[in-house]
Amino acid sequence: MDKRVQFDFEIEFTNGGGIQGQDFRLDIAGDDISDQELADYLVSDMRLLMVGRVKILNKTILIEQHKRTPINTQTGTERLVDLSHTIEHGLVTYKGLPAPIICDYLSREESKKQYASGTQFQIGKIEMVTNTGTYLDCPFHRYEHGKDLSEVGVERLADLEGIVIRVDHKETFAINADFFRGKELRGRAVLVHTGWDNYWNTENYFEHHPHLTEDAALYLVECGVKLVGIDSVNIDDTRGGERPVHTQLLGAEVLIVEHLCNLQQLPDEGFTFSALPPKFKGAGTFPVRALARLH
């Protein structure tokens, strides 16, 4: 059954004045719609500027036949995809490194002693190594005089044109340069989708895993990529002590993101990628909220 919303509204302008409306009816995609969605739609649809407070009043959901495309329909023109794992207390990201400790520094109960009646806060405390969850590596991680997190420009971290390279981990673990040939790579974030993230937070995740080979890293450097990401435990083969992929990529200031997830939700092209860590001095690795914006 089609649903419509009926409502009144009051809009105030920051430079004075306002407008009101009564008994507006609009088609909606689901069974309900939030006041915020209605307010945002009204401001955008009427091309209003200098808008201050918007009040939605007397909202009612009606069963009525739709007259046009519902206002909260996903158009498919743009959406965000979260490519990061959730970090929680006790999570093991990399075997041999300690799990994060996430706890209260100031609990809500204790905060009652510091604030007025009815006012309380929580201040958290996190103790962890920087290689936790989905994280970014910058040159300082590998090289003493390489750029640390505070020295990497935001243009290397945000809204990078992206491409996904599909490599089924059931067919091979060693991802060589041939997988990248014939692709548009220069200036892009190259994300390698292997499906290994299906094993996240299990013992299988830490076993021999999909990884790039040194010739792949050299080829990506030659092609001028900005960032390389992978959905496995490490972009290098970890069975030995050498890390040739980290060495080649970070030596050329190509950033690395490890432990990605949800890459199956992305198209091969037609998206931008962002992975921004805090601006720490003296750190070469830190968790990021990695995401893709699909055009």
RAVENKA-V152811 format. One record per pair of residues at least 6 apart in sequence whose ideal C-beta (glycine too) atoms are under 6 Angstrom apart, sorted by sequence separation. I is the first residue (numbers start at 0). J is the second residue. D is the distance in Angstrom with one decimal. If there is no record, write none. Layout:
((I | J | D) (I | J | D))
This chain:
((11 | 17 | 4.3) (139 | 145 | 4.5) (198 | 204 | 4.1) (10 | 17 | 5.6) (91 | 98 | 5.2) (138 | 145 | 2.7) (235 | 242 | 4.5) (248 | 255 | 5.7) (10 | 18 | 5.1) (42 | 50 | 5.2) (90 | 98 | 5.5) (111 | 119 | 5.3) (138 | 146 | 4.9) (139 | 147 | 3.9) (166 | 174 | 5.2) (219 | 227 | 5.9) (89 | 98 | 4.8) (110 | 119 | 4.7) (137 | 146 | 5.8) (235 | 244 | 4.5) (276 | 285 | 3.9) (9 | 19 | 5.1) (110 | 120 | 4.8) (234 | 244 | 5.1) (235 | 245 | 5.7) (137 | 148 | 5.8) (276 | 287 | 5.0) (8 | 20 | 5.0) (107 | 119 | 4.6) (166 | 178 | 5.7) (88 | 101 | 4.2) (195 | 208 | 5.7) (274 | 287 | 4.1) (7 | 21 | 4.9) (107 | 121 | 5.1) (137 | 151 | 5.1) (164 | 178 | 5.7) (195 | 209 | 5.4) (38 | 53 | 3.9) (274 | 289 | 4.2) (193 | 209 | 4.0) (6 | 23 | 5.7) (105 | 122 | 4.1) (273 | 290 | 5.6) (37 | 55 | 5.1) (104 | 122 | 4.7) (256 | 274 | 5.1) (5 | 24 | 4.9) (272 | 291 | 5.4) (104 | 124 | 3.8) (3 | 24 | 5.3) (4 | 25 | 5.5) (34 | 55 | 4.1) (227 | 248 | 6.0) (234 | 255 | 5.6) (270 | 291 | 4.6) (271 | 292 | 4.8) (102 | 124 | 5.5) (209 | 231 | 4.7) (3 | 26 | 5.4) (4 | 27 | 5.3) (208 | 231 | 4.4) (211 | 234 | 5.5) (234 | 257 | 5.8) (270 | 293 | 4.7) (101 | 125 | 5.3) (208 | 232 | 5.0) (2 | 27 | 5.3) (162 | 187 | 5.3) (168 | 193 | 4.4) (210 | 235 | 5.6) (269 | 294 | 5.1) (100 | 126 | 4.3) (168 | 194 | 5.5) (210 | 236 | 4.7) (265 | 291 | 5.4) (160 | 187 | 4.9) (161 | 188 | 4.6) (162 | 189 | 5.8) (163 | 190 | 5.0) (164 | 191 | 5.1) (165 | 192 | 5.2) (166 | 193 | 5.2) (168 | 195 | 5.3) (220 | 247 | 5.8) (2 | 30 | 5.9) (4 | 32 | 5.5) (99 | 127 | 3.6) (204 | 232 | 5.9) (216 | 244 | 4.4) (226 | 254 | 4.3) (227 | 255 | 5.7) (228 | 256 | 3.8) (159 | 188 | 4.0) (163 | 192 | 5.2) (224 | 253 | 5.9) (230 | 259 | 4.4) (40 | 70 | 5.0) (213 | 243 | 3.9) (217 | 247 | 5.6) (230 | 260 | 5.9) (216 | 247 | 3.9) (220 | 251 | 4.4) (228 | 259 | 5.0) (96 | 128 | 5.1) (99 | 131 | 5.5) (216 | 248 | 5.3) (230 | 262 | 5.4) (211 | 244 | 4.7) (256 | 289 | 5.9) (96 | 130 | 5.9) (196 | 230 | 4.3) (14 | 49 | 5.0) (36 | 71 | 5.7) (189 | 224 | 5.1) (195 | 230 | 5.5) (13 | 49 | 4.9) (195 | 231 | 3.9) (12 | 49 | 4.9) (93 | 130 | 5.6) (172 | 209 | 5.0) (174 | 211 | 5.0) (175 | 212 | 4.6) (185 | 222 | 5.6) (187 | 224 | 5.8) (193 | 230 | 5.7) (13 | 51 | 4.4) (176 | 214 | 4.7) (184 | 222 | 4.2) (185 | 223 | 4.4) (188 | 226 | 4.3) (189 | 227 | 5.0) (190 | 228 | 4.5) (191 | 229 | 4.4) (193 | 231 | 5.8) (12 | 51 | 6.0) (26 | 65 | 4.3) (32 | 71 | 5.6) (92 | 131 | 5.1) (173 | 212 | 5.4) (175 | 214 | 5.6) (176 | 215 | 4.7) (179 | 218 | 5.8) (186 | 225 | 6.0) (11 | 51 | 4.5) (92 | 132 | 5.9) (175 | 215 | 5.2) (184 | 224 | 5.2) (11 | 52 | 4.7) (26 | 67 | 6.0) (28 | 69 | 4.0) (168 | 209 | 4.6) (174 | 215 | 5.8) (27 | 69 | 5.1) (176 | 218 | 3.9) (10 | 53 | 5.2) (26 | 69 | 4.4) (28 | 71 | 5.0) (27 | 71 | 5.7) (28 | 72 | 4.6) (9 | 54 | 4.4) (25 | 70 | 5.4) (86 | 131 | 6.0) (86 | 132 | 4.0) (8 | 55 | 5.6) (84 | 132 | 5.3) (6 | 55 | 5.4) (7 | 56 | 4.2) (84 | 133 | 5.1) (7 | 57 | 4.9) (83 | 133 | 4.1) (6 | 58 | 4.3) (5 | 59 | 4.8) (4 | 60 | 5.8) (5 | 61 | 5.7) (2 | 60 | 5.8) (3 | 61 | 4.8) (3 | 63 | 4.5) (0 | 62 | 5.2) (1 | 64 | 5.2) (1 | 65 | 4.5) (196 | 260 | 4.0) (159 | 225 | 5.6) (155 | 225 | 5.9) (192 | 262 | 3.8) (190 | 262 | 5.8) (188 | 272 | 4.0) (163 | 262 | 5.9) (163 | 265 | 5.2) (141 | 245 | 5.2) (163 | 267 | 5.1) (162 | 268 | 5.4) (141 | 249 | 4.3) (161 | 270 | 5.0) (94 | 205 | 4.5) (138 | 249 | 4.7) (161 | 272 | 4.0) (158 | 271 | 4.6) (159 | 272 | 5.0) (138 | 252 | 5.6) (84 | 199 | 6.0) (158 | 273 | 5.9) (157 | 273 | 4.5) (137 | 254 | 5.8) (156 | 274 | 6.0) (136 | 255 | 4.1) (156 | 275 | 5.0) (135 | 256 | 5.2) (133 | 258 | 4.6) (133 | 259 | 6.0) (148 | 276 | 5.4) (149 | 278 | 4.9) (148 | 279 | 4.6) (149 | 280 | 4.5) (147 | 281 | 5.8) (148 | 282 | 5.1) (147 | 282 | 5.9) (147 | 283 | 5.8) (148 | 285 | 5.9) (135 | 274 | 5.3) (135 | 276 | 5.2) (140 | 283 | 3.1) (139 | 283 | 3.5) (140 | 284 | 4.9) (137 | 283 | 5.4) (136 | 284 | 5.2) (134 | 284 | 5.4) (134 | 285 | 6.0) (134 | 286 | 4.8) (135 | 287 | 4.9) (129 | 282 | 5.6) (130 | 284 | 5.3) (132 | 286 | 4.4) (129 | 284 | 4.4) (131 | 286 | 5.5) (129 | 285 | 4.9) (133 | 289 | 5.4) (84 | 258 | 5.9) (84 | 260 | 5.5) (82 | 259 | 5.0) (82 | 261 | 5.3) (80 | 264 | 5.0) (83 | 288 | 5.3) (83 | 289 | 4.8) (82 | 289 | 4.2) (82 | 290 | 5.8) (81 | 290 | 5.6) (79 | 290 | 5.5) (80 | 291 | 4.6) (79 | 292 | 5.7) (78 | 293 | 5.2))
